[in-house]
Amino acid sequence: MKKPKQQLTVAELIKTLKQVKDKSLLINCIVEDSNGNYANNWVTEVEEHSTGNSGYELEGEVSLITEQ
């Protein structure tokens, strides 16, 4: 079993994305299923869920919405 990687914060993601030279590139999320197969999911939306909102009372998050 693979060791889980550390989760990124918004600040860390922005820092990494700033290093990308070609800002016109699409964003792809590669998702591995339980059988080891990979699917390409393209980011189509970004949603912010602020701390204190319903369902996010303790911690907020940013969701990247994807589709194949």
N, C-alpha and C positions, 0 to 999 in steps of 0.2 A: 504494500500500500504506500502511496506517495505521501510524503510529509506535507501538511497544509502550508501554504505560503502565507506570509503576513498580509493582512488586509491593508489596502491603501486608504489614506485620508484624501479629502478633496485637495488639500494643499500639495500632497505628494504627487497626486495625479496631474495637477496643473504644472508642477515643476517638471515632470517627465514629458508632458505634451509640449511644453515650451521648447524642448530640445529637438523636436521633430522639425526638419528643415522645410518639407513640403506640406504646408498647412491646408492644401486642397485634398489631401488623402482622406478616404473614407475610414471610419472606425469599425473594426471587425472584432467581435468577441468570439473566441474559439471555445466551444463548450464540449467537454468530454462526457459521454454517458457512462453508465455502469458497465457496459460491454467494451469500453475502450475505444469506441467510435467517436469521431469528431464531427461536429456540425458548425458551420459558419453562420454566425448571427450578426447582422449589421445593426449598429446603433441608429435608432430612428428618433428617439426622444430622450430628454432628460427631465426627471421630476425631482423636486426638492420637497422633503417632508421635515418640517422644522420641529425641533424639540418642543414638546408641550402639546402638539396637535394630537387629535384622537388616534390612538394606536402607536404614537411616538412620544408618550408622556415623559419617558426617561432619556431617550436618545433619538435624535433626528437622523436622517440619512438622505443621500442622493441616490436615486435609482436611474440606471441606464436601461431604457426600454429597447429591446432588440426584436428583430424578426429575420427569418431566413430568406 
